Amino acid sequence: MSFSPRTRFIIQLVVFVCVGISQGTVHLTNMIPEGWIPAALAYAGFIAFLGTGFTTLLSGFGMTSQSRIDAAASLPEVKAILTEPPVAAATTSEKVVGTIAAAQAVSQKAA
């Protein structure tokens, strides 16, 4: 499972705002109607609670060997990545290969 850096940034930004609202750092007075403030605080607290757990989960998924290989393969400067055949078979990138001959063919194709 892999999320783009932009998606991760947006999720973390939403969680950051919700934490600020739920902890009282951001005051909602004069921003939204008075009657909505208790509900907004409750929802912000709930989203902040779930979001911090989810962003921790995203960080954990980002620590696998496969995700690091995928991140390296996404760089335009990288022409080919040579790894063990089972790892190469598990990735969706054409740049990740399991033999030297395949790596040479991929890098020539990218040039």
Stockholm file with secondary structure:
# STOCKHOLM 1.0

chainA/1-111         MSFSPRTRFIIQLVVFVCVGISQGTVHLTNMIPEGWIPAALAYAGFIAFLGTGFTTLLSGFGMTSQSRIDAAASLPEVKAILTEPPVAAATTSEKVVGTIAAAQAVSQKAA
#=GR chainA/1-111 SS CCCCHHHHHHHHHHHHHHHHHHTTSSCCTTTSCGGGHHHHHHHHHHHHHHHHHHHHHHHHHTTSHHHHHHHHHTSTTCCCEECCHHHHHHCCCTTEESSHHHHHHHHHHHC
#=GC SS_cons         CCCCHHHHHHHHHHHHHHHHHHTTSSCCTTTSCGGGHHHHHHHHHHHHHHHHHHHHHHHHHTTSHHHHHHHHHTSTTCCCEECCHHHHHHCCCTTEESSHHHHHHHHHHHC
//
